[in-house]
Amino acid sequence: MSTHDTIRATTAGLLAAAVAFTSPSLAGGQQKLLNVSYDPTREFYAEFNKAFAEQWKQKTGDAVTVQQSHGGSGKQARSVIDGLEADVVTLALAYDIDAIAAKSGLLPAEWQQRLPNNSSPYTSTIVFLVRKGNPKGTRDWDDLIKPGVEVITPNPKTSGGARWNYLAAWAYVLKRELGDLSKVGNPAFEQETAAAQRRAQEFVAALFQRVPVLDSGARGSTTTFAQRGIGDVFLSWENEAFLAINELGKDKFEIVVPSISILAEPPVALVDKFADKHGTRAAATAYLEFLYSPVGQRLAAKHYFRPSRPEFADAADVKRFVKVELVTIGQVFGGWKEAQRTHFDDGGVFDQIYKPK
Amino acid sequence: MTEPAWVRWLLIGVSVAFLGLFLIVPLVAVFSEALRGGVGAYFTSLIDPAALSAIRLTLLVTAIAVPANLAFGLAAAWLIARFDFVGRSVLLTLIDLPFAVSPVISGLIYVLLFGLQGWLGPWLSAHNVQIIFAVPGIVLATVFVTFPYVARELIPLMQEQGSEDEQAALSLGASGWQIFRRVTLPNVKWALLYGVILCNARAMGEFGAVSVVSGHIRGETNTMPLHVEILYNEYNFVAAFAVASLLALLALATLGAKSLVERFSGAGQRGGGAA
């Protein structure tokens, strides 16, 4: 390579860099939204974004493109805190959006009151995905700690879905020990509840002893279980379980619904400061509201999220969701802030019970 | 003196088996997985807008990182090999830093520096400059992890060659620029080329550091390696392997270009010597 070429190549590179620096602001005439989301929503938002763009075009005449970023919920929240300029966030649990509000002030602390159903347009739950024929005979949570059973779940420190897994298992033991979850938090049953909490901790500790691989996000765990063939039971988001069966073969896996599980409410929120910076507040707000519309609800159910307004969804889609007793995080754990502090913060219960092999 | 035939054949057999197992089989697997859905599906997944954007971004980042490191590497190697100065060993250590730290840490350094909660983040945000979770951050992270390749190739060679040639040129009245063009550069040409090729390969394939600063915005801040991961996670195996095969092709093309340049400049050198 001659020196002239080198100089030319360097100049070209620097020019390209200059263009790259300035081009995002030249996009004008067309609005762009960035939706920072968690792992299992990829397929749903791919379809929903198209529907929203069409509806927005009809209503306002403006073109809008929605860009997506997916990853573990906690990691995604961290990126927004560090400056990933999301107009909206659609994450796995309220705590991650609380963290954005608390650590960066990009949206108000009371964000969750701004949209219906605690800002969760759709809900989900945790089910078991097992190999076809259910060779280990897994029926309920107790079967997970039987000898010789390997369990797959992502890491509760980084994955929203894994935190729901953990809390669902915990809630199951409380229900088994107490018979009635309304005893939790009732001073009259304080001793009984404390004993049940100890049993729950033992159970969850035993459960995590059986996890050979802790991936950082739900989709990574799906791959570990379904593609790499590791483990007997995969604690999975309901929609991930359906998706794995559809994408990777009905003859390979089946879903087992336990006797009790948790009502997972993946919330959505406008990131005020970034939306205002981009001048996209109107479109971003309409985008989130569209999630609650008949179209949004129908698409959510189609992609295996439980719609908050089932009457808008196709009856056939709704029929796929098995009826199961679902406990809420407020009911058993005193809300996300409390649950996060007790269980998942550094030095919390999870750190105490989980010892990597 | 030669080894007995069976020893030679055994050694050759082991090497070929090893190469086959660790290089050829994965390469073949990538292409066969990519073509599993037929040639049509292969090209459809390559002209998908998100894939095209990933390819563009990777080429852009490489086009910036490689020339930048060519200049930095050459300057640093020249400084270290030709001069003795205070802080020389510190500079040498700093050049090795990107080799020593995990790429993930390299990425995190930029998040700490340019992130909204970082040192420069608030100022940058107020002035509407986006570094991380945008192209500049990806370029910075790539330049950082590929920084040592050129310098590290050049330093031992230039130290070994010493500065006699340059001093001779100087005593014959050559200017600094002439010395650089006529003496220094031709002497280190092959090492430089080798460094550039390594640098190029790493720049195109870097995953860890880029993953931390990318923000994973589909169609905007995903490089090819990141896009491969995303496609794989979306159960889109044909597309994932198609993009992966393109990365492999780029690597093969780099190697091809290397041997081609070697041949041509080798011939040029001989011709020049005769004239």
Boltz contact constraints between the chains, C-beta under 6 A:
constraints:
  - contact:
      token1: [A, 3]
      token2: [B, 181]
      max_distance: 6.0
  - contact:
      token1: [A, 9]
      token2: [B, 67]
      max_distance: 6.0
  - contact:
      token1: [A, 10]
      token2: [B, 67]
      max_distance: 6.0
  - contact:
      token1: [A, 13]
      token2: [B, 63]
      max_distance: 6.0
  - contact:
      token1: [A, 13]
      token2: [B, 64]
      max_distance: 6.0
  - contact:
      token1: [A, 13]
      token2: [B, 67]
      max_distance: 6.0
  - contact:
      token1: [A, 16]
      token2: [B, 60]
      max_distance: 6.0
  - contact:
      token1: [A, 16]
      token2: [B, 63]
      max_distance: 6.0
  - contact:
      token1: [A, 17]
      token2: [B, 64]
      max_distance: 6.0
  - contact:
      token1: [A, 20]
      token2: [B, 135]
      max_distance: 6.0
  - contact:
      token1: [A, 42]
      token2: [B, 234]
      max_distance: 6.0
  - contact:
      token1: [A, 67]
      token2: [B, 217]
      max_distance: 6.0
  - contact:
      token1: [A, 68]
      token2: [B, 218]
      max_distance: 6.0
  - contact:
      token1: [A, 69]
      token2: [B, 215]
      max_distance: 6.0
  - contact:
      token1: [A, 69]
      token2: [B, 216]
      max_distance: 6.0
  - contact:
      token1: [A, 69]
      token2: [B, 217]
      max_distance: 6.0
  - contact:
      token1: [A, 71]
      token2: [B, 216]
      max_distance: 6.0
  - contact:
      token1: [A, 79]
      token2: [B, 215]
      max_distance: 6.0
  - contact:
      token1: [A, 82]
      token2: [B, 111]
      max_distance: 6.0
  - contact:
      token1: [A, 82]
      token2: [B, 115]
      max_distance: 6.0
  - contact:
      token1: [A, 82]
      token2: [B, 116]
      max_distance: 6.0
  - contact:
      token1: [A, 83]
      token2: [B, 115]
      max_distance: 6.0
  - contact:
      token1: [A, 83]
      token2: [B, 116]
      max_distance: 6.0
  - contact:
      token1: [A, 83]
      token2: [B, 121]
      max_distance: 6.0
  - contact:
      token1: [A, 84]
      token2: [B, 133]
      max_distance: 6.0
  - contact:
      token1: [A, 84]
      token2: [B, 215]
      max_distance: 6.0
  - contact:
      token1: [A, 219]
      token2: [B, 233]
      max_distance: 6.0
  - contact:
      token1: [A, 247]
      token2: [B, 235]
      max_distance: 6.0
